[in-house]
């Protein structure tokens, strides 16, 4: 388990003031961390860079549109 409290997290500039956002950290022991901005002390999901790349490619290809 890695200590996420010392990591620098980023939130999108498109985020609203309401705080319903996700934050990312691109360097969590070589992985990408994603967490809920409302609960920074809570858990985070950790993904391999290849998983994030595949997910973004799927979004760009329109695979998640209704």
FIFI-802918 format. One record per residue: x, y, z of N, C-alpha, C in turn; residue in three letters. Coordinates in nm, 2 decimals. Layout:
BEGIN
<node n_c1="X" n_c2="Y" n_c3="Z" ca_c1="X" ca_c2="Y" ca_c3="Z" c_c1="X" c_c2="Y" c_c3="Z" aa="ALA"/>
...
REM end
This chain:
BEGIN
<node n_c1="0.09" n_c2="-0.12" n_c3="0.00" ca_c1="0.00" ca_c2="0.00" ca_c3="0.00" c_c1="0.09" c_c2="0.12" c_c3="0.00" aa="UNK"/>
<node n_c1="0.05" n_c2="0.22" n_c3="-0.08" ca_c1="0.13" ca_c2="0.35" ca_c3="-0.08" c_c1="0.06" c_c2="0.46" c_c3="-0.01" aa="UNK"/>
<node n_c1="0.14" n_c2="0.55" n_c3="0.04" ca_c1="0.09" ca_c2="0.67" ca_c3="0.11" c_c1="0.05" c_c2="0.78" c_c3="0.01" aa="UNK"/>
<node n_c1="-0.08" n_c2="0.80" n_c3="0.00" ca_c1="-0.13" ca_c2="0.90" ca_c3="-0.10" c_c1="-0.14" c_c2="1.04" c_c3="-0.04" aa="UNK"/>
<node n_c1="-0.12" n_c2="1.05" n_c3="0.09" ca_c1="-0.14" ca_c2="1.18" ca_c3="0.16" c_c1="-0.03" c_c2="1.28" c_c3="0.11" aa="UNK"/>
<node n_c1="0.08" n_c2="1.23" n_c3="0.07" ca_c1="0.19" ca_c2="1.32" ca_c3="0.03" c_c1="0.19" c_c2="1.35" c_c3="-0.12" aa="UNK"/>
<node n_c1="0.10" n_c2="1.30" n_c3="-0.20" ca_c1="0.09" ca_c2="1.32" ca_c3="-0.34" c_c1="0.02" c_c2="1.45" c_c3="-0.37" aa="UNK"/>
<node n_c1="0.06" n_c2="1.50" n_c3="-0.49" ca_c1="-0.01" ca_c2="1.63" ca_c3="-0.54" c_c1="-0.12" c_c2="1.58" c_c3="-0.64" aa="UNK"/>
<node n_c1="-0.24" n_c2="1.62" n_c3="-0.61" ca_c1="-0.36" ca_c2="1.58" ca_c3="-0.69" c_c1="-0.40" c_c2="1.70" c_c3="-0.77" aa="UNK"/>
<node n_c1="-0.45" n_c2="1.67" n_c3="-0.89" ca_c1="-0.50" ca_c2="1.78" ca_c3="-0.98" c_c1="-0.65" c_c2="1.76" c_c3="-1.01" aa="UNK"/>
<node n_c1="-0.72" n_c2="1.87" n_c3="-1.02" ca_c1="-0.86" ca_c2="1.87" ca_c3="-1.05" c_c1="-0.88" c_c2="1.95" c_c3="-1.18" aa="UNK"/>
<node n_c1="-0.97" n_c2="1.90" n_c3="-1.26" ca_c1="-0.99" ca_c2="1.97" ca_c3="-1.39" c_c1="-1.03" c_c2="2.12" c_c3="-1.38" aa="UNK"/>
<node n_c1="-0.98" n_c2="2.20" n_c3="-1.47" ca_c1="-1.02" ca_c2="2.34" ca_c3="-1.47" c_c1="-1.17" c_c2="2.36" c_c3="-1.50" aa="UNK"/>
<node n_c1="-1.23" n_c2="2.25" n_c3="-1.55" ca_c1="-1.37" ca_c2="2.25" ca_c3="-1.59" c_c1="-1.46" c_c2="2.22" c_c3="-1.47" aa="UNK"/>
<node n_c1="-1.40" n_c2="2.19" n_c3="-1.36" ca_c1="-1.48" ca_c2="2.15" ca_c3="-1.24" c_c1="-1.56" c_c2="2.26" c_c3="-1.19" aa="UNK"/>
<node n_c1="-1.67" n_c2="2.22" n_c3="-1.13" ca_c1="-1.77" ca_c2="2.32" ca_c3="-1.07" c_c1="-1.73" c_c2="2.36" c_c3="-0.93" aa="UNK"/>
<node n_c1="-1.78" n_c2="2.47" n_c3="-0.88" ca_c1="-1.75" ca_c2="2.51" ca_c3="-0.74" c_c1="-1.82" c_c2="2.42" c_c3="-0.64" aa="UNK"/>
<node n_c1="-1.92" n_c2="2.33" n_c3="-0.69" ca_c1="-1.99" ca_c2="2.24" ca_c3="-0.60" c_c1="-1.91" c_c2="2.13" c_c3="-0.55" aa="UNK"/>
<node n_c1="-1.79" n_c2="2.10" n_c3="-0.61" ca_c1="-1.70" ca_c2="2.00" ca_c3="-0.56" c_c1="-1.73" c_c2="1.86" c_c3="-0.60" aa="UNK"/>
<node n_c1="-1.82" n_c2="1.84" n_c3="-0.70" ca_c1="-1.85" ca_c2="1.71" ca_c3="-0.75" c_c1="-1.75" c_c2="1.67" c_c3="-0.86" aa="UNK"/>
<node n_c1="-1.63" n_c2="1.65" n_c3="-0.82" ca_c1="-1.52" ca_c2="1.63" ca_c3="-0.92" c_c1="-1.43" c_c2="1.51" c_c3="-0.88" aa="UNK"/>
<node n_c1="-1.36" n_c2="1.47" n_c3="-0.97" ca_c1="-1.25" ca_c2="1.37" ca_c3="-0.95" c_c1="-1.12" c_c2="1.44" c_c3="-0.96" aa="UNK"/>
<node n_c1="-1.02" n_c2="1.39" n_c3="-0.89" ca_c1="-0.89" ca_c2="1.44" ca_c3="-0.89" c_c1="-0.80" c_c2="1.32" c_c3="-0.94" aa="UNK"/>
<node n_c1="-0.69" n_c2="1.36" n_c3="-1.01" ca_c1="-0.60" ca_c2="1.26" ca_c3="-1.06" c_c1="-0.46" c_c2="1.29" c_c3="-1.02" aa="UNK"/>
<node n_c1="-0.38" n_c2="1.19" n_c3="-1.01" ca_c1="-0.23" ca_c2="1.20" ca_c3="-0.98" c_c1="-0.17" c_c2="1.11" c_c3="-1.08" aa="UNK"/>
<node n_c1="-0.08" n_c2="1.16" n_c3="-1.17" ca_c1="-0.02" ca_c2="1.08" ca_c3="-1.27" c_c1="0.10" c_c2="1.00" c_c3="-1.23" aa="UNK"/>
<node n_c1="0.14" n_c2="1.01" n_c3="-1.10" ca_c1="0.26" ca_c2="0.94" ca_c3="-1.05" c_c1="0.24" c_c2="0.88" c_c3="-0.92" aa="UNK"/>
<node n_c1="0.16" n_c2="0.78" n_c3="-0.91" ca_c1="0.14" ca_c2="0.70" ca_c3="-0.79" c_c1="0.22" c_c2="0.57" c_c3="-0.81" aa="UNK"/>
<node n_c1="0.34" n_c2="0.57" n_c3="-0.77" ca_c1="0.43" ca_c2="0.45" ca_c3="-0.79" c_c1="0.42" c_c2="0.40" c_c3="-0.94" aa="UNK"/>
<node n_c1="0.42" n_c2="0.49" n_c3="-1.04" ca_c1="0.42" ca_c2="0.45" ca_c3="-1.18" c_c1="0.28" c_c2="0.43" c_c3="-1.23" aa="UNK"/>
<node n_c1="0.18" n_c2="0.45" n_c3="-1.15" ca_c1="0.04" ca_c2="0.43" ca_c3="-1.19" c_c1="-0.03" c_c2="0.57" c_c3="-1.19" aa="UNK"/>
<node n_c1="-0.16" n_c2="0.57" n_c3="-1.23" ca_c1="-0.24" ca_c2="0.69" ca_c3="-1.23" c_c1="-0.35" c_c2="0.67" c_c3="-1.12" aa="UNK"/>
<node n_c1="-0.35" n_c2="0.76" n_c3="-1.03" ca_c1="-0.45" ca_c2="0.76" ca_c3="-0.92" c_c1="-0.57" c_c2="0.84" c_c3="-0.95" aa="UNK"/>
<node n_c1="-0.69" n_c2="0.80" n_c3="-0.92" ca_c1="-0.81" ca_c2="0.87" ca_c3="-0.93" c_c1="-0.89" c_c2="0.87" c_c3="-0.80" aa="UNK"/>
<node n_c1="-0.93" n_c2="0.99" n_c3="-0.75" ca_c1="-1.01" ca_c2="0.99" ca_c3="-0.63" c_c1="-1.12" c_c2="1.09" c_c3="-0.63" aa="UNK"/>
<node n_c1="-1.21" n_c2="1.09" n_c3="-0.54" ca_c1="-1.32" ca_c2="1.18" ca_c3="-0.52" c_c1="-1.27" c_c2="1.30" c_c3="-0.45" aa="UNK"/>
<node n_c1="-1.29" n_c2="1.42" n_c3="-0.51" ca_c1="-1.24" ca_c2="1.54" ca_c3="-0.45" c_c1="-1.31" c_c2="1.58" c_c3="-0.32" aa="UNK"/>
<node n_c1="-1.43" n_c2="1.53" n_c3="-0.30" ca_c1="-1.50" ca_c2="1.55" ca_c3="-0.17" c_c1="-1.45" c_c2="1.48" c_c3="-0.06" aa="UNK"/>
<node n_c1="-1.37" n_c2="1.37" n_c3="-0.08" ca_c1="-1.32" ca_c2="1.29" ca_c3="0.02" c_c1="-1.17" c_c2="1.26" c_c3="0.00" aa="UNK"/>
<node n_c1="-1.08" n_c2="1.36" n_c3="0.01" ca_c1="-0.94" ca_c2="1.34" ca_c3="-0.02" c_c1="-0.87" c_c2="1.24" c_c3="0.07" aa="UNK"/>
<node n_c1="-0.93" n_c2="1.21" n_c3="0.19" ca_c1="-0.87" ca_c2="1.12" ca_c3="0.28" c_c1="-0.92" c_c2="0.98" c_c3="0.26" aa="UNK"/>
<node n_c1="-1.02" n_c2="0.97" n_c3="0.17" ca_c1="-1.07" ca_c2="0.83" ca_c3="0.13" c_c1="-0.98" c_c2="0.76" c_c3="0.04" aa="UNK"/>
<node n_c1="-1.04" n_c2="0.66" n_c3="-0.01" ca_c1="-0.96" ca_c2="0.57" ca_c3="-0.10" c_c1="-0.94" c_c2="0.63" c_c3="-0.24" aa="UNK"/>
<node n_c1="-0.86" n_c2="0.57" n_c3="-0.32" ca_c1="-0.83" ca_c2="0.61" ca_c3="-0.46" c_c1="-0.82" c_c2="0.48" c_c3="-0.54" aa="UNK"/>
<node n_c1="-0.86" n_c2="0.49" n_c3="-0.67" ca_c1="-0.84" ca_c2="0.39" ca_c3="-0.76" c_c1="-0.71" c_c2="0.41" c_c3="-0.83" aa="UNK"/>
<node n_c1="-0.63" n_c2="0.30" n_c3="-0.85" ca_c1="-0.50" ca_c2="0.31" ca_c3="-0.91" c_c1="-0.51" c_c2="0.22" c_c3="-1.04" aa="UNK"/>
<node n_c1="-0.47" n_c2="0.29" n_c3="-1.15" ca_c1="-0.47" ca_c2="0.22" ca_c3="-1.28" c_c1="-0.33" c_c2="0.22" c_c3="-1.34" aa="UNK"/>
<node n_c1="-0.30" n_c2="0.12" n_c3="-1.42" ca_c1="-0.18" ca_c2="0.12" ca_c3="-1.50" c_c1="-0.20" c_c2="0.22" c_c3="-1.61" aa="UNK"/>
<node n_c1="-0.09" n_c2="0.28" n_c3="-1.66" ca_c1="-0.10" ca_c2="0.38" ca_c3="-1.76" c_c1="-0.16" c_c2="0.32" c_c3="-1.89" aa="UNK"/>
<node n_c1="-0.14" n_c2="0.20" n_c3="-1.92" ca_c1="-0.20" ca_c2="0.14" ca_c3="-2.04" c_c1="-0.35" c_c2="0.13" c_c3="-2.02" aa="UNK"/>
<node n_c1="-0.40" n_c2="0.11" n_c3="-1.90" ca_c1="-0.54" ca_c2="0.10" ca_c3="-1.88" c_c1="-0.61" c_c2="0.24" c_c3="-1.90" aa="UNK"/>
<node n_c1="-0.54" n_c2="0.34" n_c3="-1.85" ca_c1="-0.60" ca_c2="0.48" ca_c3="-1.87" c_c1="-0.59" c_c2="0.51" c_c3="-2.02" aa="UNK"/>
<node n_c1="-0.49" n_c2="0.47" n_c3="-2.09" ca_c1="-0.48" ca_c2="0.50" ca_c3="-2.24" c_c1="-0.59" c_c2="0.43" c_c3="-2.31" aa="UNK"/>
<node n_c1="-0.62" n_c2="0.30" n_c3="-2.28" ca_c1="-0.72" ca_c2="0.23" ca_c3="-2.34" c_c1="-0.86" c_c2="0.29" c_c3="-2.32" aa="UNK"/>
<node n_c1="-0.88" n_c2="0.33" n_c3="-2.19" ca_c1="-1.01" ca_c2="0.40" ca_c3="-2.15" c_c1="-1.03" c_c2="0.53" c_c3="-2.23" aa="UNK"/>
<node n_c1="-0.93" n_c2="0.61" n_c3="-2.24" ca_c1="-0.94" ca_c2="0.74" ca_c3="-2.31" c_c1="-0.96" c_c2="0.71" c_c3="-2.46" aa="UNK"/>
<node n_c1="-0.89" n_c2="0.61" n_c3="-2.52" ca_c1="-0.91" ca_c2="0.58" ca_c3="-2.66" c_c1="-1.06" c_c2="0.54" c_c3="-2.68" aa="UNK"/>
<node n_c1="-1.12" n_c2="0.46" n_c3="-2.59" ca_c1="-1.25" ca_c2="0.42" ca_c3="-2.60" c_c1="-1.35" c_c2="0.54" c_c3="-2.60" aa="UNK"/>
<node n_c1="-1.32" n_c2="0.63" n_c3="-2.51" ca_c1="-1.40" ca_c2="0.75" ca_c3="-2.50" c_c1="-1.39" c_c2="0.83" c_c3="-2.63" aa="UNK"/>
<node n_c1="-1.27" n_c2="0.85" n_c3="-2.68" ca_c1="-1.25" ca_c2="0.92" ca_c3="-2.81" c_c1="-1.32" c_c2="0.85" c_c3="-2.93" aa="UNK"/>
<node n_c1="-1.33" n_c2="0.72" n_c3="-2.92" ca_c1="-1.39" ca_c2="0.64" ca_c3="-3.03" c_c1="-1.54" c_c2="0.64" c_c3="-3.02" aa="UNK"/>
<node n_c1="-1.60" n_c2="0.70" n_c3="-2.91" ca_c1="-1.74" ca_c2="0.71" ca_c3="-2.89" c_c1="-1.81" c_c2="0.59" c_c3="-2.84" aa="UNK"/>
<node n_c1="-1.73" n_c2="0.50" n_c3="-2.77" ca_c1="-1.79" ca_c2="0.37" ca_c3="-2.72" c_c1="-1.88" c_c2="0.39" c_c3="-2.60" aa="UNK"/>
<node n_c1="-1.88" n_c2="0.51" n_c3="-2.54" ca_c1="-1.96" ca_c2="0.53" ca_c3="-2.42" c_c1="-2.07" c_c2="0.63" c_c3="-2.44" aa="UNK"/>
<node n_c1="-2.10" n_c2="0.66" n_c3="-2.56" ca_c1="-2.21" ca_c2="0.75" ca_c3="-2.59" c_c1="-2.34" c_c2="0.68" c_c3="-2.59" aa="UNK"/>
<node n_c1="-2.45" n_c2="0.74" n_c3="-2.54" ca_c1="-2.58" ca_c2="0.67" ca_c3="-2.54" c_c1="-2.64" c_c2="0.65" c_c3="-2.68" aa="UNK"/>
REM end
